[in-house]
C-alpha cells in the first residue's frame, strides 16, 4: 500500500482500514475457478500476446502444464 499525504489523517485512516479489511477478506477466500474466453482481434507488435500468472490451460479435454 502506498503512503498518502500526511495532512488529512481522518480520511487516510478510513482508507487504511478499508484496505486492511479487504486484504483480510481476500486472504480468507480460496482461489476462484472460472473460465475465460480470450479473443485477440488485432495484430500483435511483438512475440508476447498475453501474460498470466497462476493460470492453467485446457484445450478441450487436454490440460497443459
Beta strands, then each sheet from edge to edge (+ up, - down):
strand 1: 57-59
strand 2: 62-64
sheet 1: 1+ 2-
end
